[in-house]
Amino acid sequence: MRIRLQLISAIFTTFLLGVSAVAYADDLSHSVTAHGLTVHYGVIPSSKLGESGSNAASNITAPTPNQYHLTVAIFEAATGRRVSDATVLASVKGPRAHDTHFHTKPVEKRLDAVKVGGAVTYDNDFQMPWSGIYHVDLTVTQKDQPKPTKIRFNYDHRF
């Protein structure tokens, strides 16, 4: 009886861990709150944009294997109101290269405003050829604010 109970417990634990791992792997969005703004962000392979039928891709050429699509949605932290009238710049700096131990040079791009229904997100494509921590610095300039807001987050990129 004791062995049967241990076996059932082991099967249940294995099942629970498996379900938890799948749920974690599917959670591709992340959030950061700083300086009065909340930014929800996600990164997917640029090649997946065409598969989903989206026409929001910022480039016309076929994506390279190391090209990933960064999308951010920005909200006022206090009110939850979506920020839909901003200019957003993103500077993405890759992880340390294995051969030189230096971080890659930052790449700065403007994130394009994309409106789907009533929701505005900001996005663009970036090269992410290595696994590791990518440092993303956003500069959000709102039309009704005198100074831009800077928000930094780290994205753990794994293949």
Residue, then its C-alpha position, 0 to 999 in steps of 0.5 A: m500500500r505504501i509503495r502504491l501511494q508513493l507511486i501515485s504521488a510521484i506520478f502526480t508530481t511529475f504531471l504537475l511539473g510538466v504542466s507548470a513547465v509548459a505554462y511557463a514556456d508559453d508565457l512570452s510576455h513580461s512587464v516592468t513599471a518605472h517612472g510612472l509607466t508600466v511597459h508590457y513587452g514580448v519578443i517573438p521570432s520575426s518569422k512568426l509574424g507572417e505565420s499569424g497573418s499579421n501585417a504589422a512587420s516593420n520590414i518588407t524583406a524576409p526575416t533572417p533566422n536571428q531576427y526577433h520582433l520586440t513589441v511593447a504596450i505602454f500604460e500610465a501606472a497610476t490610471g491604467r490608461r494606454v499611452s497611444d500618442a508617444t514616440v518610442l526609441a529602443s536601444v538593444k544591447g546584446p549579451r557578452a560575446h563568447d570570444t571577446h567577453f564584451h557586450t555587443k554594440p547597442v542598436e537603436k531603432r524607433l518602434d513603430a506605432v501599430k494600431v489594432g482595433g483601439a489598442v496601440t503597441y510599438d514594435n520593431d525587429f532586432q537581431m538577437p543571434w546569441s542566447g543570454i541577457y539583452h539590455v533594452d533601454l526605452t525612451v518614451t516621449q509623450k506629446d503631453q510631457p515636457k521630458p522623455t521617460k527612460i525605462r530599462f529592462n533585461y530580456d533573457h533570450r533563449f533558443 
